[in-house]
Amino acid sequence: MKFKDDKQLLKLLVGIAWIDGELEPGEQEFLQRMANEKGLADDPEIKSLLLVDKPVQPEECYDWLQAYLGNNVEDKDFEELYEAINSLMYSDGVLDSQEKELLAELAATNVVSAPSRKLTLQRRFMSMMLDSKFLAGVVQMERSSIVSQTAIGTGYYARVPYQVISRFSTTASTKILADDMAKLYLTDNFAPVKKEITADNLTVEGKLPKELKGVFLRNGPNPQFKPIGLHHWLDGDGMLHSVEISNGKASYRNRYIRTDGFNVEQTQGKAIWPGLLNLPRFDTPYGLMMKNTANTSCVLHAGKLLALWEAGAPYLIRLPDLETIGVYTFNHKLASTFTAHPKVDPVTGEMIVFGFSPIAPPYLEYSVVSKEGELKQTVPINIPAPVMMHDFGITERYTIFLDMPLTFKPMRIMQGQLPIKFEAQNSSRIGILPRHGDNRTIRWFKVSACMLYHVGNAWEEGNEVVLFATRTPDTYLFIPQEDKGEGGETEFEHFRLYRYRINLGTGVVKEEPLDDVATEFPRINDDFTGRKTRYMYASQQATYMRPRLLLDGLIKYDLETGSSQLHEFGRGRFGGDSAFAPRPGAAAEDDGWLLTMVWDAVAKQSELLVIDAQNFTSEPVARVLMPQRVPYGFHATWISSVAASKSSQKWSSGNETKKR
């Protein structure tokens, strides 16, 4: 094959020089010199391309790459291209890590054929375009509503060259654990249920307390169709399971959360969007790049029940029938993603939230919602890289951020790797921010390398901030890994409840485990959020059931005495998150009940357990038998009858947003 003409090669080099969003002086000098040598200095198109104020768009550069390589590319084409790219990258005297990696891959001795070199060059090109630093350099990203980001292709994703990436993304191969992940999270009690039902007068073994009146609500993943690509437990469509308790009786209903993506897939009769271990749909089918599943948790604030997913906007849910009303954006003021773990201050009534972006800056944004439900402020908080920040904490005066090195980098998919990785070499930090502060007033404190997933509570003691959270020294986000010597087939994540004492005067951080028992989902009496608590509850990990995260009991910690009590579910019985229901008029912090959903794998029966928190090791005071199986899920919420009634009255008044 004859070489492409010099002009086509020069155009491609100009495009590659612009790939980081800037044509540097050394690069411009090199390209101008090459244009002179090739007799192209006066060519109108080349002169126009070399103007500093006229950048080459990535889409155009990719077209030039494809045109230059053609269909019958040979090794000698790559030899010329390699030499030209090598000279271009060295033109400023310094090679960055991406440039070194690209040149090493192109020059590797094991890359012997032109087709494989072509694939290598394409993959590196695409991975550069997916890198967060590249995206930040190409343009100044907009801060706009997350509804736009995920629903109609604007916002953070608007300027991502998705039309280019979608041309190549089908060749991205992640061969890791595809079958294993489906076997883990689509079978047994992880398997979805298809029927939405309502059932009254449920069978109760034991006796439901007369004072216990309200709704136990559990959110979780429940895919309506066979997933596409690599499937993770976190990917399934959201489904709410509620148990309403009143006058010693209980009723059950379950409903899908009908998000925009859910409705489209239901109409089409198949899955359209892959989950978090895959590339987003950059070709934006039906105007959506990602499907907001709203599958993680719920919060009731200012009379509104919101179903939450941390990579998108909340969905408004109507009580008591659990009908999905639609996306909720706080009168179009929401300018970020919305955490699945908002904190409601029981004294001020404020709801504190944050949002993280895994793609482009700002990687973290912080908001405060008033007691009345008005979003008062959103401010960016600077962190060095996009990380998965799942939870956070509040005290009476401060907000506590967890900057842990669980990074999300879509570019890894282009290299045959998973996009999520724990990078222990990066710092693990805790940020302390005055509640109504901003990036100028936050302070960061380094801690030992770890991942903090869920916060139990936090409060202030003198000049110290005390934080309780579940900690693991590293994490794989519940993705099985090759065993490193623990005696099983797979490496397994163990979470332990830790106490952090952060001295705001000296800057010293003390960290210590409460015990050596593996636990998750720490909970408290929410009436004490941000204030000192004596008691904390957590779900005990059934570590013998690796690699799945199964939970076989509840632990009650006495933080004053350092003692703990265990409530075991029994053989073959596994639960999940719990919710504390305080006794009306209670004087003691632990005067109430802990409620949790349990699956009996032997009897094939789902049950809601009601446990007396002051008589913790005794049998449940009541076991409510579910009319159908309730799959394992994520977070639970208790809504008192008073709060549920106020929310229902808002709907009956006809003043709320209508379903769109």
C-alpha positions in Angstrom: 0.0 0.0 0.0 1.3 3.4 -0.9 1.7 5.9 2.0 -1.0 8.5 2.4 0.0 11.8 1.2 1.9 14.2 3.4 -1.0 16.5 3.9 -3.2 13.8 5.3 -0.5 12.8 7.8 0.1 16.3 8.8 -3.6 16.9 9.4 -3.7 13.8 11.6 -0.7 15.0 13.6 -2.4 18.4 14.2 -5.4 16.6 15.5 -3.4 14.4 17.8 -1.5 17.5 19.1 -4.9 18.9 20.1 -6.1 15.7 21.8 -5.3 17.2 25.3 -7.2 20.4 24.5 -4.1 22.5 24.0 -1.7 23.1 21.1 1.5 23.8 23.0 4.3 26.0 21.6 6.7 23.1 21.1 4.0 21.2 19.2 3.1 24.1 17.1 6.7 24.8 16.2 7.2 21.1 15.2 4.1 21.1 13.1 5.1 24.3 11.4 8.5 23.0 10.6 7.1 19.8 9.2 4.7 21.9 7.0 7.6 23.8 5.7 9.6 20.7 5.0 6.7 19.1 3.1 5.9 22.2 1.2 2.6 22.7 2.9 3.1 25.9 4.8 1.0 27.9 2.3 -1.7 25.3 2.0 -5.0 27.1 3.1 -6.3 24.1 5.1 -3.0 23.5 6.9 -2.6 27.2 7.7 -6.1 27.3 9.2 -5.4 24.2 11.3 -2.2 25.6 12.8 -4.0 28.7 14.1 -3.9 28.5 17.9 -7.5 29.8 18.3 -9.0 27.1 16.1 -8.8 23.7 17.9 -9.5 20.4 16.1 -12.5 18.6 17.4 -11.9 15.0 18.6 -14.6 13.7 16.1 -12.7 15.2 13.2 -9.4 13.9 14.4 -10.8 10.4 14.7 -12.1 10.6 11.1 -8.6 11.6 10.0 -7.1 8.6 11.9 -9.5 6.2 10.2 -8.9 7.8 6.8 -5.2 7.7 7.2 -5.1 4.0 8.3 -7.6 2.9 5.7 -8.8 -0.7 5.3 -5.5 -2.3 4.1 -3.1 -0.9 6.6 0.5 -2.3 6.6 3.3 -2.2 9.1 5.2 0.4 7.1 2.3 2.8 7.6 2.6 2.4 11.3 6.4 2.8 11.1 5.9 6.3 9.6 3.1 7.2 11.9 5.0 6.0 14.9 8.0 8.1 14.0 5.9 11.1 13.4 3.9 10.8 16.7 7.1 10.1 18.6 8.7 13.3 17.2 5.5 15.3 17.9 5.2 14.1 21.5 8.9 14.8 22.2 8.6 18.3 20.7 8.0 20.0 24.0 10.9 18.1 25.7 8.7 16.2 28.2 6.6 13.1 27.8 3.6 12.7 30.1 2.4 9.2 31.3 -0.2 8.8 28.6 2.3 9.7 25.8 4.8 7.2 27.2 2.2 4.5 27.4 1.0 5.1 23.9 4.5 5.0 22.4 5.4 1.9 24.4 2.3 0.0 23.1 2.9 1.0 19.5 6.6 0.0 19.7 6.0 -3.3 21.6 7.6 -6.3 20.0 4.5 -8.5 20.6 2.5 -6.2 18.4 3.5 -7.8 15.1 0.6 -7.3 12.7 -0.8 -4.1 11.3 -4.4 -5.0 12.3 -3.3 -5.4 16.0 -1.3 -2.1 15.8 -4.4 -0.4 14.4 -6.5 -1.7 17.2 -3.9 -0.6 19.8 -3.8 2.9 18.3 -7.6 3.1 18.3 -7.9 1.9 21.9 -5.4 4.3 23.1 -7.1 7.1 21.2 -10.4 6.3 22.8 -9.1 5.8 26.3 -7.4 9.2 26.1 -10.8 10.7 25.2 -12.4 9.0 28.2 -9.8 10.1 30.7 -11.2 12.7 33.2 -8.2 15.0 32.8 -8.6 15.0 29.1 -12.2 15.8 29.4 -11.5 18.6 31.8 -8.9 20.0 29.4 -10.9 19.9 26.2 -13.6 22.2 27.4 -14.8 23.9 30.6 -17.6 21.5 31.6 -21.0 23.0 32.4 -22.6 22.8 35.8 -26.1 21.9 34.8 -29.0 19.8 36.1 -28.3 16.1 36.5 -31.6 15.4 34.9 -30.1 16.8 31.7 -26.9 14.9 32.2 -28.6 11.5 32.3 -31.8 12.1 30.5 -31.2 14.3 27.5 -27.5 14.2 26.9 -26.4 17.6 28.1 -24.5 18.8 31.1 -21.3 16.9 32.0 -21.7 14.5 29.0 -22.8 17.1 26.5 -19.3 17.8 25.2 -18.0 14.3 25.4 -17.4 13.2 21.9 -19.8 10.4 22.3 -20.5 9.9 18.6 -16.8 9.0 18.2 -16.6 6.8 21.2 -19.8 4.9 20.2 -18.1 4.0 16.9 -15.4 2.1 18.8 -17.0 1.2 22.2 -18.4 -2.1 20.8 -14.9 -3.4 20.5 -14.1 -2.8 24.1 -13.8 -6.2 25.7 -14.0 -6.9 29.4 -13.8 -10.6 29.8 -13.5 -10.6 33.6 -16.2 -12.5 35.4 -19.1 -12.0 33.0 -20.6 -15.4 33.8 -19.7 -15.3 37.5 -21.3 -11.9 38.0 -24.6 -13.1 36.5 -24.5 -16.3 38.6 -23.9 -14.2 41.8 -26.5 -11.5 41.3 -29.2 -13.0 39.3 -29.8 -16.3 41.1 -31.1 -17.5 44.5 -32.6 -14.6 46.5 -30.7 -12.1 44.4 -33.0 -13.0 41.5 -35.7 -10.5 40.7 -39.5 -11.0 41.3 -41.8 -10.1 38.5 -45.2 -9.6 40.2 -46.3 -6.3 41.8 -48.9 -7.2 44.4 -50.8 -5.7 47.3 -51.8 -7.9 50.2 -53.6 -7.1 53.5 -53.9 -9.0 56.8 -50.5 -10.7 56.6 -49.7 -13.6 58.8 -48.0 -12.5 62.0 -46.1 -14.9 64.2 -45.8 -13.3 67.6 -47.5 -10.0 68.3 -47.0 -6.6 66.6 -46.8 -3.8 69.3 -49.8 -1.6 69.4 -47.6 1.5 69.5 -45.7 0.5 66.3 -47.5 2.4 63.6 -45.9 3.3 60.3 -44.3 2.0 57.1 -41.2 -0.1 56.8 -39.8 0.6 53.3 -36.9 -1.2 51.5 -35.4 -0.2 48.2 -33.3 -2.5 46.0 -32.4 -3.7 42.5 -34.9 -5.8 40.5 -34.0 -6.0 36.8 -37.2 -6.3 34.7 -35.2 -7.8 31.7 -32.1 -9.9 31.1 -29.2 -7.4 31.5 -26.8 -6.6 28.7 -23.0 -6.5 29.2 -21.4 -7.2 32.6 -24.1 -7.2 35.3 -23.6 -6.0 38.8 -25.9 -6.2 41.8 -26.1 -2.3 41.8 -27.5 -2.2 38.3 -31.1 -3.6 38.6 -34.2 -1.4 38.3 -35.4 0.0 41.6 -38.2 -1.8 43.4 -39.9 -0.7 46.6 -41.1 -3.2 49.2 -43.3 -1.7 51.9 -44.9 -3.2 55.0 -47.5 -0.9 56.6 -48.1 -1.7 60.3 -51.1 -0.4 62.3 -53.2 -1.7 65.2 -51.3 -4.9 65.3 -51.9 -5.8 61.6 -49.6 -5.6 58.6 -50.1 -5.2 54.8 -47.6 -5.5 52.0 -47.1 -4.0 48.5 -44.2 -3.9 46.1 -43.8 -1.5 43.1 -41.2 -0.8 40.5 -39.9 2.7 40.5 -40.9 3.8 37.0 -37.9 5.8 35.9 -37.5 7.2 32.4 -35.2 4.4 31.4 -37.5 1.8 33.0 -40.5 3.0 31.0 -38.5 3.0 27.7 -37.3 -0.6 28.3 -40.7 -1.7 29.3 -42.1 -0.3 26.0 -39.3 -2.0 24.0 -39.5 -5.3 25.9 -35.8 -5.5 26.5 -32.8 -4.0 28.3 -31.2 -1.1 26.4 -28.7 0.4 28.9 -25.8 -1.5 30.4 -24.7 -1.1 34.0 -21.8 0.6 35.8 -19.2 -2.0 34.7 -19.7 -1.0 31.1 -19.4 2.1 29.0 -22.4 4.4 29.0 -24.5 4.6 25.8 -22.7 7.5 24.2 -25.0 7.2 21.3 -27.8 8.2 23.7 -30.7 6.0 22.6 -34.0 7.7 23.4 -32.0 10.6 24.7 -30.5 8.6 27.6 -26.8 7.8 28.1 -27.4 6.1 31.5 -30.4 4.7 33.1 -31.2 6.2 36.5 -32.4 3.1 38.4 -33.4 4.9 41.6 -32.7 1.6 43.4 -30.6 2.4 46.4 -32.5 4.1 49.2 -35.4 6.5 50.2 -35.7 9.6 52.2 -38.8 11.5 53.4 -38.2 15.2 53.7 -40.6 18.1 53.7 -43.4 15.7 53.1 -41.9 14.3 49.9 -40.7 10.7 49.6 -37.7 10.5 47.3 -36.2 7.3 45.8 -32.5 7.7 45.4 -29.6 6.5 43.2 -26.3 8.3 43.7 -25.5 8.9 40.0 -28.8 10.8 39.2 -31.6 12.9 40.4 -34.2 11.6 42.9 -37.6 10.2 41.8 -40.7 11.4 43.7 -42.9 8.6 45.1 -46.4 8.9 46.4 -47.5 7.4 49.7 -49.2 5.1 50.4 -49.5 3.4 47.0 -45.8 3.9 45.9 -46.7 5.4 42.6 -43.8 7.0 40.8 -44.6 10.7 40.1 -41.4 11.5 38.2 -37.9 13.1 38.4 -37.6 15.6 41.3 -35.2 18.5 40.8 -36.2 21.0 43.6 -37.8 23.4 41.2 -35.0 22.9 38.7 -32.3 24.0 41.2 -30.6 20.6 41.4 -27.2 21.1 39.7 -25.5 17.9 40.5 -26.0 14.2 41.1 -27.8 13.4 44.4 -26.4 11.0 47.1 -28.2 7.9 48.1 -27.5 8.9 51.7 -28.8 12.4 52.4 -28.7 13.4 56.1 -31.7 15.1 57.7 -30.8 17.1 60.8 -33.5 16.2 63.4 -33.1 19.7 65.1 -33.0 22.1 62.2 -34.9 20.0 59.7 -32.3 20.7 57.0 -31.4 18.0 54.5 -27.7 17.9 53.7 -26.7 16.3 50.4 -23.8 15.9 48.0 -23.3 14.7 44.4 -20.2 13.1 42.8 -19.3 13.0 39.1 -17.2 10.0 37.9 -16.5 11.6 34.5 -15.5 15.3 34.7 -15.1 18.1 37.2 -16.5 19.3 39.5 -16.0 15.8 40.9 -17.9 16.8 44.1 -20.7 19.2 44.8 -22.4 20.0 48.0 -26.0 21.2 48.7 -28.2 22.2 51.6 -32.0 21.9 51.5 -34.1 23.9 53.9 -36.6 22.4 56.3 -39.3 23.5 53.9 -37.7 21.6 51.0 -36.0 24.5 49.2 -32.5 23.8 47.8 -30.6 26.8 49.2 -27.1 26.4 47.8 -24.9 24.1 45.7 -21.1 24.6 45.8 -18.3 22.7 44.2 -15.7 21.0 46.4 -12.3 20.4 44.9 -11.0 16.8 45.0 -8.1 15.6 42.9 -9.8 12.8 41.0 -13.2 11.3 40.4 -13.9 8.8 43.2 -17.0 6.8 44.2 -18.2 8.6 47.3 -21.1 6.6 48.6 -21.8 8.1 52.0 -20.9 11.0 54.3 -21.7 12.4 57.7 -22.9 15.4 59.5 -22.6 16.9 63.0 -24.4 19.8 64.6 -22.0 22.2 62.8 -20.0 20.3 60.2 -20.3 18.1 57.1 -17.9 15.2 56.7 -16.7 14.0 53.3 -15.0 10.7 52.6 -12.4 11.0 49.8 -11.4 7.4 49.3 -9.4 6.0 46.4 -12.1 3.9 44.8 -11.8 5.5 41.3 -14.1 5.3 38.3 -12.2 5.6 35.0 -14.2 4.6 31.9 -11.0 4.6 29.9 -10.0 1.3 31.6 -12.7 -0.5 29.6 -10.8 0.3 26.4 -7.8 -1.6 27.9 -9.8 -4.7 28.7 -10.1 -3.8 32.4 -13.0 -3.0 34.8 -13.7 0.8 35.0 -13.7 0.7 38.9 -10.5 0.2 40.8 -9.3 0.7 44.3 -6.0 2.6 44.0 -4.3 2.2 47.5 -1.4 4.3 46.4 -3.6 7.4 46.5 -4.5 9.2 49.7 -7.5 8.3 51.8 -8.9 11.5 53.3 -11.7 12.9 55.5 -12.9 16.4 54.8 -14.5 18.6 57.5 -16.6 21.5 56.2 -18.7 24.0 58.1 -22.3 23.2 57.2 -22.8 26.4 55.2 -19.2 26.6 54.0 -17.6 26.1 50.6 -14.4 24.9 49.1 -12.5 27.8 50.9 -13.4 26.5 54.3 -13.0 22.7 54.0 -10.1 21.0 55.8 -8.7 17.6 54.8 -7.2 15.0 57.1 -5.3 12.0 55.8 -6.1 8.5 57.2 -4.6 5.1 56.6 -5.4 3.6 53.1 -9.0 2.3 53.2 -12.5 2.5 51.8 -15.2 3.9 54.1 -18.6 2.8 52.7 -21.3 3.6 55.2 -21.5 6.1 58.0 -23.2 5.2 61.3 -23.1 8.6 62.8 -20.9 11.6 63.7 -20.8 14.2 66.4 -18.6 16.8 68.1 -16.8 16.4 71.4 -15.0 19.5 72.4 -12.4 20.2 69.6 -12.8 16.8 68.1 -15.2 15.4 65.4 -16.0 11.8 66.1 -17.0 9.6 63.1 -18.3 6.0 63.0 -18.1 4.2 59.6 -17.7 0.7 58.1 -14.1 0.3 56.8 -12.3 -2.1 54.6 -8.6 -1.9 53.8 -9.3 -2.3 50.1 -12.4 -3.0 48.1 -13.5 -4.5 44.8 -17.1 -3.2 45.0 -18.4 -6.7 45.6 -16.7 -8.1 42.5 -15.0 -11.5 43.2 -11.3 -11.4 42.9 -8.7 -14.2 42.8 -7.9 -15.5 46.3 -4.7 -14.2 47.9 -4.3 -16.8 50.6 -7.4 -16.7 52.7 -8.3 -20.3 51.8 -11.3 -19.8 49.5 -11.7 -19.5 45.8 -12.1 -15.8 45.9 -10.9 -12.8 47.8 -13.6 -11.3 50.0 -14.3 -7.9 51.4 -14.6 -7.7 55.2 -16.1 -4.5 56.6 -15.5 -3.5 60.2 -17.0 -0.6 62.2 -14.4 2.0 63.0 -14.2 5.0 65.2 -12.3 8.1 63.9 -11.4 11.0 66.2 -10.3 14.1 64.2 -8.8 16.8 66.3 -9.5 20.1 64.6 -6.8 21.9 66.7 -3.8 19.6 66.3 -4.9 17.9 63.0 -4.3 14.5 64.6 -6.6 11.6 63.5 -7.0 8.6 65.7 -8.7 5.5 64.2 -9.7 2.3 65.9 -12.0 -0.7 65.2 -14.9 -1.2 67.6 -14.3 -5.0 67.3 -13.1 -7.6 64.9 -16.5 -8.7 63.6 -17.3 -8.1 60.0 -20.3 -5.9 59.7 -22.1 -3.6 57.3 -25.1 -1.2 57.1 -24.6 0.7 60.5 -27.8 2.3 61.8 -28.9 4.5 64.7 -32.1 6.0 66.0 -32.3 8.7 63.4 -33.6 11.2 65.9 -30.0 11.5 67.0 -28.4 12.1 63.6 -25.3 14.3 64.0 -25.6 14.2 67.8 -23.9 11.9 70.3 -25.4 8.4 70.5 -24.8 5.6 72.9 -26.2 2.9 70.7 -25.4 1.8 67.1 -26.7 -1.2 65.2 -25.0 -3.1 62.3 -25.7 -6.1 60.2 -23.2 -9.0 60.7 -21.5 -10.4 57.6 -21.9 -14.1 56.9 -18.3 -14.4 55.9 -18.6 -18.1 55.3 -20.9 -17.3 52.4 -18.2 -15.6 50.3 -18.1 -14.1 47.8 -21.7 -12.8 48.2 -22.4 -10.1 50.7 -24.9 -12.0 53.0 -25.8 -11.0 56.5 -26.8 -13.4 59.2 -27.6 -11.2 62.3 -27.7 -7.8 63.9 -25.3 -6.4 66.4 -26.2 -3.7 69.0 -23.1 -1.7 70.1 -23.0 0.2 73.4 -20.5 2.9 72.6 -20.1 4.0 76.2 -19.2 0.6 77.6 -17.6 -0.9 74.5 -19.8 -4.0 74.8 -22.1 -5.5 72.1 -25.0 -7.9 71.7 -25.8 -10.2 68.8 -29.2 -11.1 67.5 -28.7 -14.1 65.2 -31.3 -14.9 62.4 -30.7 -18.6 62.5 -29.4 -21.3 60.2 -29.9 -20.5 56.5 -31.5 -17.2 57.3 -30.1 -14.0 55.9 -31.1 -10.3 56.2 -30.1 -6.9 55.1 -30.2 -3.3 56.2 -32.3 -2.5 59.3 -34.3 0.6 60.4 -35.0 1.8 63.9 -38.6 2.7 64.8 -38.7 4.7 68.1 -41.5 4.1 70.5 -43.8 7.2 70.5 -43.0 9.3 73.5 -39.8 7.3 74.3 -37.5 8.7 76.9 -34.5 6.4 76.1 -32.5 6.4 72.9 -33.0 2.6 72.4 -36.7 2.5 73.4 -38.1 1.1 70.2 -37.7 -1.6 67.6 -35.3 -2.7 65.0 -37.0 -3.9 61.8 -35.3 -5.9 59.0 -36.3 -8.1 56.1 -35.0 -11.7 56.3 -35.0 -14.6 53.7 -35.2 -18.1 55.1 -33.4 -20.1 52.4 -34.6 -23.4 54.0 -38.3 -22.6 54.3 -38.2 -20.4 51.1 -40.0 -17.6 53.0 -39.4 -13.9 53.4 -40.2 -12.3 56.7 -40.1 -8.9 58.3 -38.6 -9.2 61.8 -39.5 -6.8 64.6 -36.9 -6.9 67.4 -37.2 -5.1 70.7 -34.1 -3.0 70.8 -34.0 -3.0 74.7 -34.3 -6.8 74.7 -32.0 -7.4 71.8 -30.9 -11.0 72.1 -34.5 -12.4 72.6 -36.6 -13.8 69.9 -38.3 -11.1 67.7 -41.5 -9.8 69.2 -43.1 -10.4 65.8 -42.3 -12.1 62.4 -44.5 -10.9 59.6 -44.6 -13.4 56.7 -44.4 -11.9 53.3 -46.9 -13.0 50.6 -44.1 -13.5 48.1 -40.3 -13.6 48.0 -38.5 -10.3 48.7 -35.1 -10.3 47.0 -32.0 -9.0 48.9 -31.8 -5.3 48.5 -30.1 -2.2 49.8 -31.3 0.4 52.3 -34.3 0.4 54.6 -36.4 3.3 56.0 -38.9 3.6 58.8 -41.7 6.2 58.2 -43.9 6.8 61.2 -47.7 6.9 60.7 -47.7 10.6 61.5 -45.1 11.4 58.9 -46.7 9.1 56.3 -50.1 10.7 56.9 -48.7 14.2 56.4 -47.1 13.1 53.1 -50.3 11.5 52.0 -52.3 14.7 52.8 -50.0 16.6 50.4 -51.1 14.4 47.6 -54.8 14.6 48.4 -54.5 18.4 48.5 -53.7 18.3 44.8 -50.8 20.8 45.2 -48.0 18.5 44.2 -46.3 18.0 40.8 -48.3 15.8 38.5 -46.8 12.8 36.9 -45.4 13.6 33.5 
